[in-house]
Amino acid sequence: MPKLSEDTPLIHPDCEITNARLGRYVEIGRGSRIANSRLDDYSYCDRYADIANASIGKFANIASFARIGPTDHPMQRASLHHFLYRSDDYWDDGTRDEAFFEHRRSRRARVGHDTWIGHGAIIRPEVTVGHGAIVAAGAVVTRDVAPYLIVAGVPAQPLRDRFPERIAARLLALAWWDWDHARLRAALEDFRGLSVETFLSKYEGQAGQGVSRRA
């Protein structure tokens, strides 16, 4: 029996998950923290990922200790410390600065479909990582990443394209990540065995078939 389910995400021990929407066949690695975020169908994160205020597409591959949407401290104020906005933790008559928290939640990071976020990588708030892109281990992404681009370094810089532009454009048009579960299974051996160009040539004429109706 498959370990992943259409109906129930696989959540390993010691996770903290608050205000999160998890899609079909999603897996959350041990000790991960997910807050105010969405992980769409087939996406997973490995151990101790930290994802906040983020929208993650389908088939995202998020390695251990990655951090997506790390929250900021109020750098423009006289102090950076929690006591400014978590004041109820320090005084009986203190109140939380709800406007500060609402601003944090609004600054979403976005990760596209079929992406790979490497071990220990960081994706800053309000940054978009395009479909098919790869973020190398340890990279700090401070700017948007184009689809099918590989970035590395601190701050992250373009390393090379994953595929030539014409191939990337065809993959984006095909949008295989919207195929339903049965369609994916039927094409599994072709995903495994065909070159990307042969795969595209075979399936481009069938792009409208087997599209999932679930968001």
SERO-4910 file (N, C-alpha, C, O; in steps of 0.05 Angstrom, whole numbers):
BEGIN
 pado doro    nc1    nc2    nc3   cac1   cac2   cac3    cc1    cc2    cc3    oc1    oc2    oc3
  Met    A     17    -24      0      0      0      0     18     25      0     37     26     15
  Pro    A     12     45    -17     28     69    -17     27     83     11      7     82     25
  Lys    A     49     96     18     50    109     44     37    136     43     30    147     64
  Leu    A     33    148     19     21    174     17     -8    171      8    -16    153     -7
  Ser    A    -25    190     18    -54    188     14    -65    213      1    -55    235      6
  Glu    A    -86    209    -15   -100    232    -26   -115    247     -5   -119    272     -7
  Asp    A   -123    234     16   -141    246     36   -128    257     60   -137    277     72
  Thr    A   -105    245     68    -92    253     94    -63    258     90    -48    239     82
  Pro    A    -53    282     95    -24    287     93     -8    269    112    -18    262    134
  Leu    A     16    261    104     33    246    122     50    266    137     68    279    126
  Ile    A     45    268    163     59    287    180     76    271    200     65    257    217
  His    A    102    274    199    120    259    216    120    272    244    110    294    248
  Pro    A    132    258    264    130    268    292    144    296    296    161    304    280
  Asp    A    135    309    317    147    333    327    144    357    309    160    376    310
  Cys    A    124    357    292    118    380    275    101    401    289     85    394    307
  Glu    A    103    426    281     85    447    290     71    459    266     84    471    249
  Ile    A     46    454    264     31    463    240      7    480    249    -10    471    264
  Thr    A      7    505    240    -14    524    248    -24    539    223     -8    548    207
  Asn    A    -50    540    220    -62    555    198    -50    547    171    -40    565    156
  Ala    A    -50    521    166    -38    511    141    -58    495    125    -75    482    136
  Arg    A    -55    497     99    -72    481     81    -53    462     66    -35    471     52
  Leu    A    -57    436     69    -40    416     57    -56    400     36    -78    391     41
  Gly    A    -45    398     12    -58    385    -10    -56    354     -9    -48    343     11
  Arg    A    -63    342    -31    -62    313    -34    -34    303    -36    -17    315    -48
  Tyr    A    -29    280    -24     -3    266    -25     20    284    -15     43    282    -25
  Val    A     15    300      5     35    317     17     48    303     40     35    288     55
  Glu    A     74    308     44     89    296     66    105    318     80    118    334     67
  Ile    A    103    319    107    117    338    123    137    324    141    130    307    157
  Gly    A    163    330    138    184    316    152    185    322    181    175    343    191
  Arg    A    198    305    196    200    307    225    210    334    234    229    345    223
  Gly    A    197    345    254    206    369    267    202    395    250    212    416    258
  Ser    A    187    393    228    183    416    212    162    435    224    145    426    240
  Arg    A    164    460    217    145    480    227    132    494    202    146    505    185
  Ile    A    105    492    201     90    504    179     70    523    191     54    515    208
  Ala    A     71    549    182     52    568    194     42    586    171     57    596    155
  Asn    A     15    590    172      2    609    153     11    604    124     18    622    110
  Ser    A     11    578    116     21    571     90      4    550     77    -13    537     89
  Arg    A      9    547     51     -4    526     35     17    510     20     34    521      7
  Leu    A     15    483     22     31    465      6     12    450    -12     -6    436     -2
  Asp    A     15    453    -38     -4    441    -57      3    412    -62     22    402    -50
  Asp    A    -13    399    -79    -12    370    -83     17    360    -89     31    373   -104
  Tyr    A     24    338    -77     49    323    -82     74    337    -71     96    326    -73
  Ser    A     71    360    -59     95    373    -48    103    360    -21     86    349     -7
  Tyr    A    128    362    -15    138    352     11    161    369     21    174    383      5
  Cys    A    165    368     47    190    379     59    203    358     76    189    341     89
  Asp    A    229    358     76    244    339     92    246    350    121    232    369    128
  Arg    A    263    338    137    265    344    166    271    374    171    288    386    158
  Tyr    A    257    384    191    263    410    203    262    433    183    276    453    186
  Ala    A    245    430    164    239    454    147    223    474    163    208    466    180
  Asp    A    226    499    156    211    521    170    198    538    148    212    552    134
  Ile    A    172    536    146    157    550    125    136    568    137    119    558    151
  Ala    A    138    593    131    118    612    143    109    631    121    125    640    104
  Asn    A     83    637    121     72    658    104     80    652     75     90    670     61
  Ala    A     75    628     66     84    619     40     63    604     24     46    591     36
  Ser    A     64    606     -2     47    591    -20     66    573    -36     82    582    -52
  Ile    A     63    547    -32     81    527    -45     64    512    -66     42    502    -60
  Gly    A     74    511    -91     60    497   -112     60    467   -110     65    456    -89
  Lys    A     54    454   -132     52    425   -133     80    413   -139     97    426   -153
  Phe    A     85    390   -129    110    375   -134    135    390   -126    156    386   -137
  Ala    A    133    407   -105    156    420    -94    172    401    -77    161    385    -62
  Asn    A    199    402    -81    217    384    -66    233    402    -47    252    416    -56
  Ile    A    227    402    -22    239    420     -2    257    404     16    247    387     32
  Ala    A    283    409     15    302    393     31    302    400     60    289    419     69
  Ser    A    317    384     76    318    389    105    330    416    111    348    426     97
  Phe    A    320    428    133    330    453    144    327    477    125    338    498    130
  Ala    A    311    474    104    305    497     87    287    516    103    271    508    120
  Arg    A    289    541     97    271    561    110    259    579     88    273    591     72
  Ile    A    233    579     87    218    594     67    201    615     82    184    608     99
  Gly    A    204    641     74    189    662     87    197    668    115    179    672    132
  Pro    A    223    670    122    231    676    149    220    704    157    222    722    141
  Thr    A    210    706    181    199    731    190    220    751    198    242    744    207
  Asp    A    213    777    195    232    798    202    226    810    229    204    808    239
  His    A    246    823    240    243    839    264    240    869    255    247    876    233
  Pro    A    229    886    273    223    914    266    249    930    266    255    944    286
  Met    A    264    929    245    291    942    244    290    972    246    309    985    254
  Gln    A    267    984    238    265   1013    237    258   1025    265    258   1049    268
  Arg    A    252   1008    284    245   1018    311    269   1019    329    291   1010    322
  Ala    A    265   1030    353    287   1033    372    298   1006    382    321   1005    390
  Ser    A    281    985    382    290    959    390    279    938    370    258    942    358
  Leu    A    294    916    367    285    894    350    269    873    365    258    855    353
  His    A    268    875    391    262    852    409    232    845    409    215    861    403
  His    A    227    820    418    200    810    420    182    828    438    158    829    434
  Phe    A    194    840    458    177    855    477    160    876    464    140    885    475
  Leu    A    169    886    440    154    906    426    127    896    416    107    910    417
  Tyr    A    127    871    405    103    862    392     91    837    406     68    830    400
  Arg    A    105    824    423     95    803    440     93    812    469    101    798    487
  Ser    A     83    836    473     84    849    499     69    834    520     75    836    544
  Asp    A     48    818    512     33    803    532     49    780    544     41    770    565
  Asp    A     72    773    532     89    753    544    106    764    567    118    749    582
  Tyr    A    107    791    569    124    803    588    110    819    611    121    821    633
  Trp    A     86    829    605     71    844    625     42    836    625     30    829    605
  Asp    A     30    837    649      2    830    652    -16    848    636    -37    839    625
  Asp    A     -9    873    633    -25    892    619    -15    897    590    -24    915    577
  Gly    A      4    881    581     15    884    554     -4    871    534    -18    852    540
  Thr    A     -3    882    510    -20    871    488     -2    865    464     19    878    460
  Arg    A    -11    846    448      4    839    424     -1    861    402    -22    872    401
  Asp    A     20    866    387     18    885    365      7    871    340     22    861    323
  Glu    A    -20    869    339    -32    854    318    -27    865    290    -25    850    271
  Ala    A    -24    891    288    -17    903    262     10    893    252     13    888    228
  Phe    A     29    890    270     55    880    262     53    851    252     65    845    231
  Phe    A     38    834    266     35    807    257     19    805    231     26    788    214
  Glu    A      0    822    227    -15    822    202      3    829    179      1    818    157
  His    A     21    849    183     40    857    162     58    833    156     64    829    132
  Arg    A     67    819    176     84    795    171     70    775    153     81    765    134
  Arg    A     45    769    161     30    749    146     25    757    117     22    739    100
  Ser    A     24    783    112     18    792     84     42    789     65     38    791     41
  Arg    A     66    786     76     90    786     59     97    757     51    115    745     62
  Arg    A     82    747     32     84    719     25    107    712      6    113    727    -12
  Ala    A    120    690     12    138    678     -7    123    658    -24    104    646    -15
  Arg    A    131    655    -49    117    638    -68    137    619    -82    158    628    -93
  Val    A    131    594    -81    148    573    -94    131    558   -114    110    548   -107
  Gly    A    140    557   -139    125    545   -160    124    515   -161    134    502   -142
  His    A    112    504   -182    110    475   -186    137    463   -194    153    476   -207
  Asp    A    141    438   -186    164    422   -195    190    437   -189    208    438   -205
  Thr    A    192    448   -165    216    462   -156    232    445   -136    222    426   -125
  Trp    A    258    452   -133    275    439   -114    289    460    -98    305    476   -108
  Ile    A    283    460    -72    296    478    -53    316    462    -37    309    445    -21
  Gly    A    342    468    -40    363    452    -29    366    455      2    354    472     14
  His    A    382    437     13    387    436     42    396    463     53    415    475     43
  Gly    A    382    472     73    390    497     86    386    522     71    396    543     79
  Ala    A    373    521     48    368    545     32    348    563     46    331    554     62
  Ile    A    349    589     41    331    608     52    318    624     30    332    634     12
  Ile    A    292    626     30    277    643     11    263    665     26    246    660     43
  Arg    A    270    689     20    261    712     35    231    718     30    221    709      9
  Pro    A    218    732     48    190    740     43    188    757     17    206    771      9
  Glu    A    165    754      4    157    769    -20    175    762    -44    175    777    -64
  Val    A    188    739    -43    204    729    -65    188    706    -78    175    690    -65
  Thr    A    189    705   -105    176    684   -120    198    667   -134    215    677   -148
  Val    A    196    641   -130    213    621   -143    195    608   -165    176    595   -159
  Gly    A    203    612   -190    186    603   -212    185    573   -215    201    558   -204
  His    A    165    564   -231    161    535   -237    187    523   -247    201    535   -264
  Gly    A    194    499   -237    216    485   -248    244    494   -239    264    483   -247
  Ala    A    245    515   -222    270    526   -214    283    509   -192    270    493   -179
  Ile    A    310    512   -189    325    498   -169    341    519   -153    354    536   -164
  Val    A    339    517   -126    354    534   -108    375    516    -95    367    497    -81
  Ala    A    400    522    -99    422    505    -88    423    505    -58    413    524    -45
  Ala    A    435    484    -46    438    482    -17    452    507     -7    472    516    -18
  Gly    A    442    518     15    455    540     28    450    567     16    460    587     26
  Ala    A    436    568     -6    431    594    -20    412    611     -4    395    601     11
  Val    A    416    638     -7    397    657      6    384    673    -17    398    689    -30
  Val    A    359    668    -22    345    679    -45    331    705    -36    313    705    -20
  Thr    A    341    727    -47    330    754    -40    315    767    -64    303    787    -60
  Arg    A    317    755    -87    302    765   -111    288    742   -125    294    719   -121
  Asp    A    268    749   -141    253    729   -156    271    712   -173    291    721   -184
  Val    A    264    687   -176    278    667   -192    261    659   -216    238    651   -212
  Ala    A    271    662   -239    256    656   -263    250    626   -266    265    610   -254
  Pro    A    229    618   -280    224    590   -284    247    575   -296    261    585   -314
  Tyr    A    252    551   -286    273    533   -296    301    545   -295    319    537   -311
  Leu    A    305    563   -276    332    574   -271    344    561   -246    329    555   -227
  Ile    A    370    556   -247    384    545   -223    400    568   -211    416    581   -224
  Val    A    396    573   -185    410    594   -171    426    583   -148    419    562   -136
  Ala    A    448    597   -140    465    588   -119    478    612   -106    481    633   -119
  Gly    A    487    609    -81    503    629    -69    489    647    -49    464    645    -45
  Val    A    504    665    -37    494    684    -17    503    712    -25    527    718    -23
  Pro    A    485    730    -34    457    723    -42    457    707    -67    477    706    -82
  Ala    A    435    693    -72    433    675    -94    436    689   -121    424    711   -125
  Gln    A    451    677   -139    456    688   -166    450    666   -186    453    642   -180
  Pro    A    443    673   -211    438    653   -231    464    636   -236    486    647   -238
  Leu    A    460    610   -237    482    591   -242    480    582   -271    500    584   -286
  Arg    A    457    571   -278    452    564   -306    423    557   -309    408    554   -289
  Asp    A    414    555   -334    386    546   -339    384    516   -335    403    501   -342
  Arg    A    362    507   -324    358    478   -322    354    466   -349    364    444   -355
  Phe    A    339    479   -367    335    471   -394    338    496   -412    335    518   -403
  Pro    A    343    492   -438    342    514   -456    315    528   -455    295    516   -449
  Glu    A    314    554   -462    290    569   -460    267    557   -476    244    558   -466
  Arg    A    272    546   -499    251    535   -515    238    510   -502    214    505   -504
  Ile    A    255    494   -488    245    471   -474    229    480   -449    208    469   -444
  Ala    A    240    499   -435    226    509   -411    198    520   -419    179    515   -405
  Ala    A    197    534   -441    171    545   -450    151    523   -457    127    525   -450
  Arg    A    161    502   -469    143    479   -475    134    465   -450    111    456   -449
  Leu    A    151    462   -430    143    449   -405    122    466   -391    103    456   -380
  Leu    A    126    492   -391    107    510   -378     80    507   -392     59    507   -379
  Ala    A     80    506   -418     55    503   -433     42    476   -428     17    474   -427
  Leu    A     58    455   -426     47    428   -421     34    427   -394     13    414   -391
  Ala    A     47    439   -374     36    440   -346     28    412   -336      5    408   -327
  Trp    A     46    393   -339     40    365   -331     32    363   -301     19    344   -294
  Trp    A     40    382   -285     33    382   -256      3    384   -251     -6    379   -229
  Asp    A    -12    391   -272    -41    392   -269    -55    366   -277    -79    363   -275
  Trp    A    -39    346   -286    -51    320   -292    -62    307   -267    -51    311   -245
  Asp    A    -83    291   -271    -93    277   -247    -76    253   -241    -57    246   -255
  His    A    -82    240   -219    -65    219   -207    -63    195   -227    -41    184   -230
  Ala    A    -85    187   -239    -84    165   -258    -67    172   -282    -53    154   -293
  Arg    A    -69    196   -292    -53    205   -315    -23    204   -309     -7    197   -326
  Leu    A    -16    213   -285     12    212   -277     22    183   -276     44    177   -285
  Arg    A      6    166   -266     14    137   -264     17    125   -292     36    110   -297
  Ala    A     -1    133   -310      1    122   -337     26    132   -352     37    118   -369
  Ala    A     35    156   -345     59    167   -358     85    162   -343    106    171   -351
  Leu    A     83    147   -321    107    144   -303    131    133   -318    153    144   -314
  Glu    A    128    113   -334    151    101   -347    163    121   -367    187    120   -372
  Asp    A    147    138   -379    157    158   -397    172    180   -382    192    190   -391
  Phe    A    161    188   -358    176    207   -342    204    196   -335    224    210   -336
  Arg    A    205    170   -330    230    157   -322    249    153   -346    273    158   -343
  Gly    A    238    145   -368    255    135   -389    260    153   -413    280    149   -428
  Leu    A    243    172   -418    245    189   -442    262    214   -436    261    225   -414
  Ser    A    276    224   -456    289    250   -454    266    271   -452    244    265   -460
  Val    A    273    294   -442    253    315   -439    241    322   -466    216    327   -467
  Glu    A    257    324   -487    246    331   -513    227    310   -524    207    316   -536
  Thr    A    235    284   -520    218    262   -530    192    262   -514    170    257   -525
  Phe    A    194    266   -488    171    267   -471    152    289   -480    128    284   -483
  Leu    A    162    312   -485    146    335   -494    132    328   -521    108    333   -524
  Ser    A    148    317   -539    136    311   -565    113    291   -563     94    292   -579
  Lys    A    116    272   -545     95    252   -542     70    264   -529     47    256   -537
  Tyr    A     73    282   -510     49    290   -494     38    318   -501     17    325   -491
  Glu    A     52    333   -517     41    360   -522     14    359   -536     -3    377   -531
  Gly    A      9    340   -553    -17    338   -566    -39    328   -548    -62    327   -556
  Gln    A    -31    319   -524    -51    308   -505    -54    326   -481    -64    317   -460
  Ala    A    -46    351   -482    -44    369   -459    -71    372   -445    -72    377   -421
  Gly    A    -93    370   -460   -119    374   -447   -131    350   -434   -152    351   -422
  Gln    A   -117    327   -435   -128    302   -424   -118    298   -396    -95    305   -389
  Gly    A   -135    288   -379   -127    280   -353   -119    302   -335   -101    299   -318
  Val    A   -132    326   -337   -126    348   -320   -142    346   -295   -166    341   -296
  Ser    A   -129    350   -272   -143    349   -247   -163    371   -244   -158    394   -253
  Arg    A   -186    365   -233   -206    386   -229   -205    397   -200   -221    414   -193
  Arg    A   -186    387   -184   -183    396   -157   -163    419   -156   -142    417   -169
  Ala    A   -168    439   -140   -150    462   -138   -127    454   -119   -109    469   -114
***
